[in-house]
Amino acid sequence: MSSKHATARAQPSRHDQLLGTVKRAVFGVGLLATARALFRRIANQDPVRAAGPGQPKGPHPFDQEFGVETGGFMSWRDLQTGSANDPYTSGYLGVAPSIARRVIGLVPDPERYTFVDIGCGKGRPLIVASERPFQRILGVEIAPEMADAARRNAEAIRARFPERTPIEVVTGDATTLEFPDGPVVLFMYQPFEMPVMRVVARRFGESLARKPRPAAVLYVNPVHARAWDRLDVIERAAEGHLEPTREETPFGYAGRGGGHDAMAWRTRDPRPELGTLA
């Protein structure tokens, strides 16, 4: 895993940006999805970027309540780190807090587990996780500016709620993450595309095979669920469609179709208890 602190880096050249777009189209989201995204961009129909009449002007209610800054949108092009995996990131858009609470609430005994948010961005799910007594709370983020924002938010939450489990944030590539040895809960809000997801899932499966332990995978907007369905050591335990609250809906992450699907997996042996999303 790379250093906990951000380091200066050169901005990618136009050639590198073009190459990244091609890699993303061919190996990541696919040519059809790329063509649709380009059409929306040209037509100014991006549901997040387009400044429609109902787009909120102020901070998210979650940020106002807790004195943090987890809002905004950044595309994958805005989050270049110099890593070969840059073309496969999903950019940044904070998950709806109400959806995060529903999904994280699937774990009935959080005090047993280390909570790990892979691709934690500015740390909104980490803050939600800190509302529950997880043994440890860790965020992993490849983009230094996002990781720094998550650390600032973690410091704000620590100052306001000193009794909560401290939030740790590391700047690192999820494909090289060393998973905690004890019981672990992985959380994801569609952080990256299949080339990276496949590696992360495989390495997590290998970690569980080497050291069997209770574990769960919580995945919001599970575009690449098949990478986790392929693992022999885990089984799908819950799935459902979740809607954000009315107060959250204007902030863009719900998209045109409403809320998000969510899925959860758990280890087969030992098989921890999980709630349902029905």
FENZI-V511919 format. One record per residue. N is the residue number from 1. RES is the residue in three letters. PSI is psi in whole degrees, 0 to 359 (* if undefined). Layout:
n=N res=RES psi=PSI
n=N res=RES psi=PSI
//
This chain:
n=1 res=MET psi=145
n=2 res=SER psi=177
n=3 res=SER psi=154
n=4 res=LYS psi=341
n=5 res=HIS psi=150
n=6 res=ALA psi=149
n=7 res=THR psi=152
n=8 res=ALA psi=149
n=9 res=ARG psi=154
n=10 res=ALA psi=147
n=11 res=GLN psi=142
n=12 res=PRO psi=146
n=13 res=SER psi=169
n=14 res=ARG psi=324
n=15 res=HIS psi=315
n=16 res=ASP psi=322
n=17 res=GLN psi=318
n=18 res=LEU psi=317
n=19 res=LEU psi=320
n=20 res=GLY psi=321
n=21 res=THR psi=319
n=22 res=VAL psi=314
n=23 res=LYS psi=319
n=24 res=ARG psi=319
n=25 res=ALA psi=318
n=26 res=VAL psi=315
n=27 res=PHE psi=346
n=28 res=GLY psi=266
n=29 res=VAL psi=342
n=30 res=GLY psi=156
n=31 res=LEU psi=319
n=32 res=LEU psi=314
n=33 res=ALA psi=323
n=34 res=THR psi=318
n=35 res=ALA psi=320
n=36 res=ARG psi=319
n=37 res=ALA psi=319
n=38 res=LEU psi=321
n=39 res=PHE psi=315
n=40 res=ARG psi=321
n=41 res=ARG psi=315
n=42 res=ILE psi=320
n=43 res=ALA psi=1
n=44 res=ASN psi=43
n=45 res=GLN psi=14
n=46 res=ASP psi=120
n=47 res=PRO psi=342
n=48 res=VAL psi=315
n=49 res=ARG psi=326
n=50 res=ALA psi=132
n=51 res=ALA psi=74
n=52 res=GLY psi=166
n=53 res=PRO psi=335
n=54 res=GLY psi=5
n=55 res=GLN psi=131
n=56 res=PRO psi=146
n=57 res=LYS psi=337
n=58 res=GLY psi=185
n=59 res=PRO psi=158
n=60 res=HIS psi=145
n=61 res=PRO psi=326
n=62 res=PHE psi=316
n=63 res=ASP psi=321
n=64 res=GLN psi=320
n=65 res=GLU psi=320
n=66 res=PHE psi=0
n=67 res=GLY psi=40
n=68 res=VAL psi=180
n=69 res=GLU psi=97
n=70 res=THR psi=9
n=71 res=GLY psi=191
n=72 res=GLY psi=173
n=73 res=PHE psi=138
n=74 res=MET psi=131
n=75 res=SER psi=169
n=76 res=TRP psi=332
n=77 res=ARG psi=335
n=78 res=ASP psi=350
n=79 res=LEU psi=50
n=80 res=GLN psi=129
n=81 res=THR psi=353
n=82 res=GLY psi=359
n=83 res=SER psi=150
n=84 res=ALA psi=342
n=85 res=ASN psi=1
n=86 res=ASP psi=317
n=87 res=PRO psi=347
n=88 res=TYR psi=5
n=89 res=THR psi=158
n=90 res=SER psi=7
n=91 res=GLY psi=193
n=92 res=TYR psi=131
n=93 res=LEU psi=121
n=94 res=GLY psi=137
n=95 res=VAL psi=149
n=96 res=ALA psi=125
n=97 res=PRO psi=322
n=98 res=SER psi=323
n=99 res=ILE psi=317
n=100 res=ALA psi=318
n=101 res=ARG psi=319
n=102 res=ARG psi=315
n=103 res=VAL psi=314
n=104 res=ILE psi=330
n=105 res=GLY psi=353
n=106 res=LEU psi=336
n=107 res=VAL psi=112
n=108 res=PRO psi=341
n=109 res=ASP psi=67
n=110 res=PRO psi=336
n=111 res=GLU psi=345
n=112 res=ARG psi=341
n=113 res=TYR psi=152
n=114 res=THR psi=128
n=115 res=PHE psi=126
n=116 res=VAL psi=119
n=117 res=ASP psi=112
n=118 res=ILE psi=118
n=119 res=GLY psi=57
n=120 res=CYS psi=349
n=121 res=GLY psi=229
n=122 res=LYS psi=0
n=123 res=GLY psi=19
n=124 res=ARG psi=312
n=125 res=PRO psi=331
n=126 res=LEU psi=320
n=127 res=ILE psi=318
n=128 res=VAL psi=317
n=129 res=ALA psi=327
n=130 res=SER psi=347
n=131 res=GLU psi=347
n=132 res=ARG psi=156
n=133 res=PRO psi=56
n=134 res=PHE psi=149
n=135 res=GLN psi=322
n=136 res=ARG psi=147
n=137 res=ILE psi=121
n=138 res=LEU psi=132
n=139 res=GLY psi=141
n=140 res=VAL psi=126
n=141 res=GLU psi=129
n=142 res=ILE psi=331
n=143 res=ALA psi=117
n=144 res=PRO psi=322
n=145 res=GLU psi=326
n=146 res=MET psi=317
n=147 res=ALA psi=320
n=148 res=ASP psi=319
n=149 res=ALA psi=319
n=150 res=ALA psi=323
n=151 res=ARG psi=319
n=152 res=ARG psi=319
n=153 res=ASN psi=322
n=154 res=ALA psi=321
n=155 res=GLU psi=321
n=156 res=ALA psi=318
n=157 res=ILE psi=321
n=158 res=ARG psi=320
n=159 res=ALA psi=324
n=160 res=ARG psi=326
n=161 res=PHE psi=71
n=162 res=PRO psi=342
n=163 res=GLU psi=347
n=164 res=ARG psi=160
n=165 res=THR psi=128
n=166 res=PRO psi=146
n=167 res=ILE psi=125
n=168 res=GLU psi=143
n=169 res=VAL psi=130
n=170 res=VAL psi=146
n=171 res=THR psi=115
n=172 res=GLY psi=167
n=173 res=ASP psi=126
n=174 res=ALA psi=335
n=175 res=THR psi=348
n=176 res=THR psi=8
n=177 res=LEU psi=133
n=178 res=GLU psi=112
n=179 res=PHE psi=146
n=180 res=PRO psi=147
n=181 res=ASP psi=330
n=182 res=GLY psi=189
n=183 res=PRO psi=137
n=184 res=VAL psi=144
n=185 res=VAL psi=120
n=186 res=LEU psi=132
n=187 res=PHE psi=139
n=188 res=MET psi=139
n=189 res=TYR psi=80
n=190 res=GLN psi=70
n=191 res=PRO psi=335
n=192 res=PHE psi=172
n=193 res=GLU psi=177
n=194 res=MET psi=321
n=195 res=PRO psi=324
n=196 res=VAL psi=318
n=197 res=MET psi=319
n=198 res=ARG psi=318
n=199 res=VAL psi=315
n=200 res=VAL psi=315
n=201 res=ALA psi=315
n=202 res=ARG psi=315
n=203 res=ARG psi=325
n=204 res=PHE psi=318
n=205 res=GLY psi=319
n=206 res=GLU psi=322
n=207 res=SER psi=318
n=208 res=LEU psi=327
n=209 res=ALA psi=323
n=210 res=ARG psi=319
n=211 res=LYS psi=84
n=212 res=PRO psi=133
n=213 res=ARG psi=159
n=214 res=PRO psi=135
n=215 res=ALA psi=153
n=216 res=ALA psi=149
n=217 res=VAL psi=122
n=218 res=LEU psi=121
n=219 res=TYR psi=112
n=220 res=VAL psi=136
n=221 res=ASN psi=63
n=222 res=PRO psi=67
n=223 res=VAL psi=324
n=224 res=HIS psi=44
n=225 res=ALA psi=331
n=226 res=ARG psi=335
n=227 res=ALA psi=329
n=228 res=TRP psi=328
n=229 res=ASP psi=335
n=230 res=ARG psi=346
n=231 res=LEU psi=131
n=232 res=ASP psi=335
n=233 res=VAL psi=351
n=234 res=ILE psi=163
n=235 res=GLU psi=149
n=236 res=ARG psi=130
n=237 res=ALA psi=340
n=238 res=ALA psi=149
n=239 res=GLU psi=152
n=240 res=GLY psi=175
n=241 res=HIS psi=128
n=242 res=LEU psi=140
n=243 res=GLU psi=141
n=244 res=PRO psi=166
n=245 res=THR psi=164
n=246 res=ARG psi=325
n=247 res=GLU psi=332
n=248 res=GLU psi=335
n=249 res=THR psi=321
n=250 res=PRO psi=352
n=251 res=PHE psi=9
n=252 res=GLY psi=331
n=253 res=TYR psi=345
n=254 res=ALA psi=338
n=255 res=GLY psi=188
n=256 res=ARG psi=335
n=257 res=GLY psi=4
n=258 res=GLY psi=237
n=259 res=GLY psi=213
n=260 res=HIS psi=148
n=261 res=ASP psi=156
n=262 res=ALA psi=147
n=263 res=MET psi=155
n=264 res=ALA psi=141
n=265 res=TRP psi=157
n=266 res=ARG psi=160
n=267 res=THR psi=146
n=268 res=ARG psi=323
n=269 res=ASP psi=107
n=270 res=PRO psi=155
n=271 res=ARG psi=101
n=272 res=PRO psi=157
n=273 res=GLU psi=138
n=274 res=LEU psi=152
n=275 res=GLY psi=192
n=276 res=THR psi=161
n=277 res=LEU psi=8
n=278 res=ALA psi=*
//
